[in-house]
Amino acid sequence: MRTATKRLFERLTDDSIDVASDFVVAPRSLEQAAEVIGFAAEAGLRVGFWGGGTHRGIGNPVRPEVVVTTSGLDRLIDWQPEDMTVVVEAGVPAIELDATLSSRNQSAVLPETPGRATVGGIVSCGLSGFRRLRYGPTRDRILEVHLVTGYGAVVRAGSSVVKSSTGYDLPRLAAGSLGSLGLIGRIRLKLWTEPIHSATVHVDDAEQARVAVFRPLAVLESDGQGLVYLAGTEAEIIAQADSLRATVRPGLEWPDEPAGTIRFVLRVAPRYTRAAVDEVARLHGVHSLASFGVGEVSVGLDEVDPGELDEMRSWAQRRGGSLVLLEAPSELYSGFGAWGKPPDAIEIQRRVKAAFDPAGVCNPGILPGGV
């Protein structure tokens, strides 16, 4: 490694996180991040990225020599309440952004229980909250992205109001890319106004409730308990609750994600959600959280037979779905695998990866098919 490169890494060293890597650096600008990644590419060093450290189990394991944290990229750049947009750097904690926006009764509609997750980490992992049923996925609200590529350049795509329709749709490419294209450094998000009234309704059958109410925020089933989340005027909420013949609890009581040493998500077409819940219920000691109308069942447990997981993944894949590991012991990743079969568009993904990261240094192999 060149002396100048080593000095740069040492100058930006971040000792606040414990991760196995030769260098952990915290750039304080996109230009510094570009310099770090450019030098790493020249030296042939694998580069990984760290936001809040809450979703490290998603994707194939990567052992980077350089970890770039976003702890120094934690500024709210621009907030236009009248235009319903906000620009933040990747390291802004989602919970802090939510608290800031709520002062003007606005929301970026990010995951409701983010913990330490950062905005950049949420976008990179392609995560959406429970309210996806009403507002759509997070990627639909990304208006603009600044990406630090694997060749050490800062590229921007999108616009301040609507998404760009020319060239790569970078905001959508960045969402769920898991750092494979480079560092998501800055993001412009579309905002929504918080509803005047909201309520949580406990029901016996979440699937039936999903078709009985009009545009709910979410319809969940947490370990067998059905939960319907309503928003609107007080009269609208009362009328909807009456149609469910259930008692209204003011406010939104969001459940926690299922915990366990092994966590995964089963993704299927929405019409298979009940069947997916039944499949998951076959496992011993399982905790589950299903999102009806979306087709996701999050699962947590402490031990499982890999053969059972293999059968469940095959069941999902036969229905056009998937089983994706979120957290598990290393032997489960090596034996069972994080993703399952590669997508049909794997060659397109490889070409996109090569365009943004020609040296292949940014989280190499993290995506399905080892992209």
Order of alpha helices (4+ residues) and beta strands (2+ residues): alpha-beta-alpha-beta-beta-beta-beta-alpha-beta-alpha-alpha-beta-beta-alpha-beta-beta-beta-alpha-beta-beta-alpha-beta-beta-alpha-beta-beta-alpha-beta-alpha-alpha
